[in-house]
Amino acid sequence: MDLTGAVWRTSTRSSNGGSTCVEVATNLADVVGVRDSKDRGGPALAFGPTAWTGFLAAATTGGLRQRG
């Protein structure tokens, strides 16, 4: 998916002035971009809006668990 033109934002809860968090771009049609704020030129993930909404729901309700 093309993330050209993405406007990235960092969570207001991020520490170190936003340098140790993920950034999200929600201004593009039909795609939500996610990238590491420590590597802004590196790879980014692209989610469809439905997948992003599902991820946020799982993250906020404790549905995501770390394995290992």
N, C-alpha and C positions, 0 to 999 in steps of 0.2 A: 504494500500500500504506500502511496505517495504522501509523505509528511512535509513536503515543501509548503511553506507558508504557515506552518504551525506556530502558534503563539503559546509558549511554554509558561507554566506557572508552578510555583513551589508551594507546598502546604504552609499555612500560617503556623503550624505546630512544629515545623522543621527547626532543628538546632543549627548552630554555627552559621547563621545568616542564610540558611537554605543550601548550604554546601554538602550536607550529609543526608540527603533525602532523594525522593524521586520527584520528577516534574511531570506534569500532565498537560496535554494540549487538547482542548475540547472545542476549538473554533473551526475545525474542518468538518465538511459534510461526510457523514457515514463512517467516520473513523475517530478513535480516541488514541492519541499517542502517549506513550509512557517511556521515560528515559531516566538514567542515573544522573543526578545533578553533579556528581564528581567527574563524570565523563560526558560532557554535553556534546562532544563531537563523535562519540561512540555510537554503538547500535541503539536502536529504539524498538519498542514493541508497538504493535498496532492492533487495536481491538475494535470489533464492530460495536455499535452502541448497546445492543442487547447483551453481548458478552461482558462489556464493561459494567453495565447495571447489575448483572448477576455477580460479578466479582465484588463490587462494592457492597452488595447486600450480604454476601458471605463474610466479607471482612468485618463488617460492622456488627454482625450477630454472633461472631465467634465460630463461624462455619469453616474457617481456614485454620488448620493446625500444622505446626512444623513437625516433620518426620525426622527420625534419626536418633 
